[in-house]
Amino acid sequence: MSALKALSPTPPPETTPGGQRILDAASELFYTRGIGATGLDLVVEQSGVTKRTLYQRFGSKEGLICAYLTARAHRWQTLVLQRVQAAIDAAEDPVDAVFDLTREWVSDNPRGCGFVNAWAELGGNSGPDTEAVIRQEKQWMRTLFITATGNKQVGELVHELYEGALICSTILDDKNALDRAKAGAQRLVTGK
């Protein structure tokens, strides 16, 4: 379990105060309305910053999308690592801690996983930088579960249970999906 301490969150995007206002507005709009449905004019209007500043800070809409996803990854991964460390310190199961945190996160994020949403919306139509940010976050979660379980195959299976439950809890409004996946993960981890 001490190997979990080697994981670190994705670094947050660095920007100016004006860039942060743009990023905050874009993050809210991209998550609630969708990336494709959110034009840069609306982001500029909501942020109170000029379009010129947006392009100076992020270069393009793809640059802004990458910053949004990177900021989201940083926030989520930081929370996960805090919860996992607390579980380890209390001699509790870090896998359970991730599922429990996710249940809480979903209640505050009714559209589900921002990375799944971005992939579903953009998929192969996004630029390579956006695809890389999405894949890196999902790989980070996979690495987390592999490390937490101490077994590559089990960790990958737990990750797949986790991702499926995350999608079912949102799309199917299945309030018990994460609990069932957590129970399944425990069976995989303990072999019982």
C-alpha positions in Angstrom: 0.0 0.0 0.0 2.9 2.4 0.6 3.4 2.4 -3.2 0.3 4.5 -3.4 2.3 7.4 -2.0 4.3 7.4 -5.2 1.2 8.5 -7.2 0.8 12.2 -7.6 -2.0 14.2 -9.1 -1.9 15.7 -12.6 -0.4 19.2 -12.1 -3.0 22.0 -12.5 -2.8 24.3 -15.5 -0.9 27.5 -14.8 -2.5 30.7 -16.0 -3.0 34.3 -15.0 -6.0 35.6 -13.0 -7.8 36.5 -16.2 -7.0 33.1 -17.6 -8.4 31.5 -14.4 -11.7 33.4 -14.8 -11.8 32.0 -18.4 -11.0 28.5 -17.1 -13.6 28.7 -14.4 -16.3 29.8 -16.8 -15.3 27.2 -19.4 -15.3 24.4 -16.8 -18.8 25.2 -15.6 -20.1 25.6 -19.2 -18.3 22.6 -20.7 -19.5 20.3 -17.9 -23.1 21.5 -17.7 -23.9 22.3 -21.3 -21.3 20.1 -23.2 -18.1 21.0 -25.0 -19.6 21.2 -28.5 -22.6 23.3 -27.3 -20.4 25.9 -25.6 -19.0 28.5 -27.9 -16.0 30.6 -27.0 -18.2 33.8 -27.2 -20.3 32.4 -24.3 -17.1 31.6 -22.3 -15.8 35.1 -22.9 -19.2 36.6 -21.9 -19.4 34.5 -18.7 -15.8 35.2 -17.7 -15.8 38.9 -18.3 -12.5 38.6 -20.1 -11.8 39.4 -23.8 -11.6 36.8 -26.5 -8.0 38.1 -27.2 -7.1 37.1 -23.6 -8.7 33.7 -24.1 -6.5 33.1 -27.2 -3.4 34.5 -25.5 -3.8 32.2 -22.5 -5.1 29.0 -24.2 -4.3 29.3 -27.9 -7.5 27.7 -29.1 -10.7 26.0 -28.0 -8.8 22.7 -27.8 -6.2 24.4 -25.6 -9.1 25.5 -23.3 -10.6 22.0 -23.4 -7.3 20.5 -22.3 -6.9 23.1 -19.5 -10.5 22.3 -18.3 -9.8 18.5 -18.3 -6.4 19.0 -16.7 -7.9 21.1 -13.9 -10.7 18.6 -13.4 -8.1 15.7 -13.3 -6.0 17.6 -10.7 -9.0 18.3 -8.5 -10.3 14.7 -8.6 -6.9 13.1 -8.2 -6.0 15.3 -5.3 -9.3 14.3 -3.5 -8.7 10.6 -4.3 -5.2 10.7 -2.9 -6.3 12.4 0.2 -9.1 9.9 0.8 -6.8 6.9 0.0 -4.1 8.2 2.4 -6.7 8.7 5.1 -7.9 5.1 4.5 -4.3 3.8 4.7 -3.6 5.8 7.9 -6.8 4.3 9.4 -5.9 0.7 8.3 -8.9 0.7 6.0 -9.1 -0.5 2.4 -8.1 2.2 -0.2 -10.2 0.5 -2.9 -13.3 1.0 -0.7 -12.3 4.6 -0.1 -12.2 5.3 -3.8 -15.7 3.8 -4.4 -17.0 5.8 -1.4 -15.5 9.0 -2.6 -16.9 8.5 -6.1 -20.4 8.0 -4.7 -20.1 11.4 -3.0 -18.6 13.0 -6.1 -21.4 11.7 -8.3 -24.0 13.4 -6.1 -22.3 16.8 -6.8 -21.6 16.0 -10.5 -25.0 14.9 -11.9 -23.7 14.6 -15.5 -21.2 11.9 -14.5 -17.6 11.7 -15.4 -16.3 14.8 -17.3 -13.8 12.6 -19.1 -16.3 10.1 -20.3 -18.5 12.9 -21.4 -15.7 14.6 -23.3 -14.7 11.3 -24.9 -18.3 10.5 -25.9 -18.8 14.0 -27.3 -15.5 14.4 -29.1 -13.9 11.0 -29.3 -11.8 10.8 -32.4 -12.9 14.3 -33.5 -10.9 16.0 -30.8 -7.3 16.9 -31.2 -4.5 14.7 -30.0 -3.9 16.8 -27.0 -7.4 16.4 -25.7 -7.4 12.7 -26.3 -4.1 12.4 -24.4 -5.5 14.3 -21.4 -8.6 12.0 -21.3 -6.5 8.8 -21.7 -4.0 10.0 -19.1 -6.7 10.5 -16.5 -8.2 7.0 -17.1 -4.7 5.5 -17.0 -4.0 7.2 -13.7 -7.2 5.6 -12.2 -6.1 2.2 -13.6 -2.7 2.6 -12.1 -4.3 3.6 -8.8 -6.3 0.4 -8.7 -3.4 -1.8 -9.8 -1.2 -0.2 -7.1 -4.0 -0.4 -4.4 -4.6 -4.1 -5.1 -1.0 -5.1 -5.7 -2.0 -7.2 -8.7 -2.1 -6.0 -12.3 -5.0 -8.2 -13.4 -7.1 -7.6 -10.3 -6.4 -3.9 -10.5 -7.5 -3.7 -14.1 -10.7 -5.7 -13.4 -11.5 -3.4 -10.4 -10.9 -0.4 -12.7 -13.3 -1.8 -15.2 -15.9 -2.4 -12.6 -15.4 1.1 -11.3 -15.7 2.7 -14.7 -18.8 0.7 -15.6 -20.5 1.6 -12.3 -19.7 5.2 -12.8 -21.4 5.2 -16.1 -24.4 3.2 -14.9 -24.9 5.4 -11.9 -25.2 8.4 -14.1 -26.8 7.3 -17.4 -29.1 4.7 -15.8 -29.6 6.8 -12.6 -28.7 3.6 -10.8 -28.0 4.7 -7.2 -26.7 1.2 -6.3 -24.2 0.7 -9.1 -21.2 1.9 -7.2 -22.1 -0.2 -4.2 -22.5 -3.3 -6.3 -19.2 -2.6 -8.0 -17.5 -2.0 -4.7 -18.8 -5.4 -3.4 -17.5 -7.0 -6.6 -14.2 -5.3 -6.3 -13.8 -6.7 -2.7 -14.5 -10.2 -4.0 -11.8 -9.8 -6.6 -9.4 -8.3 -4.1 -10.0 -10.9 -1.3 -10.7 -13.8 -3.5 -13.9 -14.5 -1.6 
